[in-house]
Amino acid sequence: MRHRSLGYPIVIATLAALLCVPDLANADTISRVVEIRSYNLKPGTREHFQHVFVTDVMPLLARWKVDVVSFGPSPADADSWYLMRGYASLEERQKSEDAFYGSDDWKKGPREAILAAIDTYATIVIPVDEATLRGLRNTGVQGSAAAAPKGAAEIVAALDTEYQAAVKGNDAATMDRILADDFVLVTGRGQSFTKTELLTQARNKTTVYEHQEELEQKVRVWGDTAVVTALLWIKGTTAGTVSDRKLWFSDTYVRTPAGWKYIFGQASLALP
């Protein structure tokens, strides 16, 4: 990830004209500064970047009392994205960002997922008055339905569906992202598997799957814990032997600083 420097005087003049930013000479009209950060994301990552920002980063920014003015994808191309944050002063901006980016909430939370999607970014800061700030808040998706974090049940349901698809495709990278490090799966016959063991099986393609889909799914949430109960259809070939079965299972997810993680799975015996 690379930070690109911009020609500050030229950019400020252009944005001042476009956004009707007050003349810098009229300091009495200026009440805030707005940081505008423009990202060039790696191809194909913008949808996931937006999802992580809305579901994981926005709650952290709110907890750290950061004023998110606007954010969202740029209509210019398929890989651009922007974030605007408001501060009382340049000094307050520096203090706020040092605290947020130095926190465990960020470093042990969504930092890795966010940085992995960024190719380059550029940052500028402009002075604004209240009228301009109100106008900027009406841009992008901030304040719209798209900005509202999805309900926990919806997030976990989608994550569990994504996990089953990853198992079907022997996608160890996606499985690794979703599984908690201390994950344990217990089968209907009492056999247990750790995260490491499941990832090894996926990388070795121990089973080639034709089906690994949830036919029914119900999610229940209690605070930072969610349980998925589902009917799973599994059909695959292991060491030349074809297995075709349906079974019930319960998957337990916990909310962590890095988002929801799949921590425990309990499967039934195959249905008759």
N, C-alpha and C positions, 0 to 999 in steps of 0.2 A: 504494500500500500504506500502510495507516495502523496505527499502534500504539495500542491502546486501553488506558487506565489502568483498573485495577480497584480497588475499595474494599478495600485491603489487609487491614485488621483483620477485616472480615467474611469475606473469602475464606479467610484463614488459619484462622479459627475453624471454618468449614465443612469445609475439607479436613482439618483436624486431627481432627474428629469422624468423618469418613468413612473416613479412612485410618489412624486410630488413631495419629496423630503424637504423640510424647511431649509432655507439658506443657512449655512453654518454661521454666518455673521449674526443671525437673529437668535442668539443663544437663549434668550428668554422663552422662546417657543418650544425648545427642545426639552423633553421630559425623560426620555429613555434612549437606550441604544439597542439596536437589534443586530444580532449576529446572523448572517446568512451563510450557511454551509452548503455547497453544491458538490454532489458525489457523482462520479462516474463508476458505476457498478460493473462487476464482471458479467459478461453476457449470460443471460438466462437466470440471473439470481434476484432480479428486482422483486418478484412476487414474494419470494421467501423472505427477503430483506424487509419488505413492508410488513409481513406477518410478524416477524420477530420484533420489529420496532413497536408495533401496536400492542402486541400481547405481553412483551417482556420489558422493553425499554421505557415505554410511556408510564407504566406504573412506578418504575424506579424514579423517573424524572419528577413525577408528582410527589413521591415520598421525599425527595430532596428539594422540593419546592422550587423547581426550575420552571419558568414561564415559557411553555412551548407555544409560540405564536402561530405557526403554520408548518405543515410538512406534507410531503407526498411525492408521487412520481411526476417528472416533468413531461409535458406533451411533446418535447422536442425530438425525443428518440426513445428507444426501448430500454435504455440502460441508465438514464439520468434520474436523480432523486435529490430532493433538497430538504433542509431543516432550518427553520427560523426560531431563534430563542431571544427573549427580551430580558434586559437587565437594567437596573437603575443607573449604573455607571460602568465605565471600563474596569474600574477597580473591583466592583462587585462581580462582574463577569469573570475576571481572573480567579477570584477567591472561590466562586461557585464551581467553576469547572475544575480547578485543582482538587477541591473536595470530592466532587462526584467521580471524576476519572481515577482518583486515588483510592476510592472506597472498595471494600470487598464486594459490596452489592454489584458493582460494575465488573471488577476484575474476575470475580468468581461466578458471575452471572452471564449476561448475554454478550459480553465483550468479544469472545472468540467467534461466535456466530456472526456478529456484525462486521468485524474486521475481515473475516474470510470472504465476504461478498464485495468489499471495496477495492477498486483498482486505484483510483486517484480521487483526491478531494481538494477543494479550495475554500477558503474562508475569508469573508470580509465583514466589517462592522460599520453600521451606518447610524447616525443620530436621527431620531424621529420625534414627532410630536404626537399627542394623543389621537388626533384625527387619522394620521397616517397609520398608527398602530392598530386602530380599529379596522381600517381598511385591509391591512395585511392579515388580520385574523379571519377575514372572510374568504381568503384564498385557500387553495389546496383542499385537503380532506379534514383538517383540524375542525372539530366541532360538528362534523357530519356523522351520519350513521356508520360510515366506513371507518371513522376514527375510534369508535367505541369498541373497547376490547370485547371479544366474543365471550359468552358465558363459559364457565369452566367446563360444564358438561359437554358443550359443543367442541371445545378445544380438545378435550381428552378423547372424545369419540373419533374425531378426525385423526388424532395421533395414533390411536389404536388401530384404526383402519390402515394408516400409513405403515405401521409396524408389520401387520399381517402381509401387506404387499411386499415389504422388504424381505420377509422370510421367504415368500414365494419366489422372489427373484434372487435369493441368496445375496442380497445387498448388505454386506457386512457394515459398510460405512453408515448407512441409515440406521441399522439396528444398534450400532455403537452409540449414535447420537441420542436415541430414544431410551435405551436401557440405562438404569442406574448402575454404578460400578459394583454395588453389592447385590445386584439382582439375583434372584433364585427362582427357578421353575420347578414345580413338583407335579409329576404326572399322576394319572389315576392309579398306576401300579406302585406308586411310592418312590419312583426314581427321581433324583434331583439333578438339575443342570445349572451351572453358573453362567454368568455373562461371557466369560472367557471361553467356556466350552461351546456355547451357542455360536459365538463369532468364529471359532475355529471350524465348526461344521459348515457354516455359510461360506467361508473362504475356500474350503476344500470341496464344496458342493457335494457334501455327503448324501444329501437327498435332492433329487431333481423333482420339482413340484409341478403338477398340472393344476391343482387347486389348493388354495390356502385363503379361504374367504369366510367372512362372518355372514351367516344367513339371517341371524337376528342379533340385535345389540341393544343393551340398556345400560345407561351410565347413571350412577348415583354419586353425589358429591357431599362430603362433610368437611367444610373448611378447606384445609390444604391436602385432603385425601380424597381420592376418587376411585370407585370400583366399577369396572366394566364386566358385565355378565353377558356372555354371547354364545351362540351356537356356531361352531366352527366346522367347516367342511375341509378335510385334508385329503388330498390324493397325490401320491408321489412315488418315486422309485428310489429305493435304498439298497445298494449292493445287489442290484438285479431283481429285487423283490418289490412288487407293486402293492401299495397299501391304499385302501379307499375307505375312509371312515368319517363319521360325524361325532362330535363330542361337545359337551358344555365346558366352559372354563370361566374363571374369574381372574381378571387382571387388576392389580392394585397399582395406582399411580399416586405419587406425592409431588406437591408443588415445592420446588427448590428455587434458589436464586437464579439458576440457569433455566428455569421453566419446569414444566411437568416432566417427570421421569417415571418410567415403568420399573417398579421395584420388586414385585412379586407376582408370580403366576401360578394358578392352581387349576389343573385339568381333571376332567372326569374320565372314567373308562369310556371306551368307544360304545356308542349306543347300539343296541341290537338291531 
